[in-house]
Amino acid sequence: MPEKPKGYAEKCMTAEQAVLRVRSGDRIVTGQGAGMPSVLLEALCKRDDLRKTEIFHVLTLGAAPYCAPEKQEVFRHNTIFAGASTRTAVQQGRADFTTSFFYQLPEWIRRNPFDVAMVQVSPPDRHGYCSLGVSVDYAQAAVATAGLVIAQVNKHMPRTLGDSFVHVDDIDCIVEYNEPLPELPGAKIGPVEEAIGRHCAELIRDGDTLQLGIGAIPDAVLLFLQDKKDLGIHSEMISDGVVSLIEKGVITCRKKTLDRGKCVVGFLIGSRKLYDFVDDNPFIEMRTIDYVNDPQVIARQDNMVSINSCLQVDLLGQVCSEAVGARQFSGVGGQVDFVRGAAMSRGGRSIIAMPSTAARGTLSRIVAQHGEGAIITTSRNDVDIVVTEYGAAHLRGKTNQQRAENLIAIAHPDFREELRRRWRALFE
């Protein structure tokens, strides 16, 4: 660490000391994903004297002790995206779910400032600027508007560039605590994911700009892009597979019409390889999510291709990506932001990709109708292309009958006849 800037030492304290400044009833916002300030949350959860204290964040990679049943009088979690460690609390009504498009979150935070922001940052440079590193997204708005800012300073946090910087003067409490960032192991790619990846890659042309999520399907898509040229990235997040294509010269961002020569991202989740690659790397431009995910910004990117996954699609093309029936499973994320932005992009395409079945092949993900109370994430008017391991169904500009035929053609063969029968019974 360079010489500590003026005023830094006076703000340093332990995590236990910092969280003592939180009061009952406070609304707390934290960084998300690999940027969550774990030492601060651990210290906060040791306090049992608080009551009705809200903790808001999006995705978490680790445990969420504030969601435990015995903590429900102390903490109330709120989110726009339920993850593995928070999903049960949301489904059981011990945590709150707020519906929101991801790109609108920073403005929502600015209009409803939190009492406390807890973030994780890199050590300051000689000018006093820390970097928010892997989680810029909504964290920048949180820091700018919160009444109290507590930062975990971690030497393992990469110093990313772009909208990442927070000055020491804007931090109230500094907790120096070094720990490796959470890493997400590579997803297991099987024959189904490989087939989906191959079909998606066939829809991608040289010079396209991509938005990719995380998991087996996005990783599989990247495997089949090795022979493409001059691809770009404008994505709410990236993971390790993107690094490999950058190093091989496949992703250059030279053909982008917006932010040319820059890989624009809102947050990062991956392995140490990714975190080391983005450290002080001018090719990686971290931007706030109200820029990255704004459909109007995305629309300015010619040949924008978004690739997202879902849980279920009906024969009219309505997509359910965030819930099982009425039970919240995840969230909207950036799916609709990018589907709509890509639709407005000159030469743009949006892809919804999924395996054709669930529950070890016993359930079709393509259904005649969604069940009662099902939550629709992406409307049939927005959906462009749906991909399974059996091919690609083009829906835009198609009649209802054509949509049904195209979707049945990429359903698992075991379910196609039943889908035809159900379609006839419902609509013919």
Secondary structure, DSSP 8 states (H G I E B T S, - for coil): --S--TTHHHHB--HHHHHTT--TT-EEEE--BTT--HHHHHHHHT--S--SEEEE-S-BSS--GGGSGGGTTTEEEEESB--TTTHHHHHTTSSEE----GGGHHHHHHHS--SEEEEEE----TTSEEE-TTB-TTHHHHHHH-SEEEEEE-TTS---EES-EEEGGG-SEEEE--------------HHHHHHHHHHHHT--TT-EEE--SSHHHHHHHHTTTT--SBEEEEEEE-HHHHHHHHTTSB--TT-SSSTT-EEEEEE-S-HHHHHHHTT-TTEEE--HHHHT-HHHHHTSTTEEEEEE-SEEETT--EE-SEETTEE-SB-TTHHHHHHHHHHSTT-EEEEE--SEETTTTEESEESS--TT---SB-TTT--EEEETTEEEE-TT--HHHHHHHHHHTS-HHHHHHHHHHHHHHH-
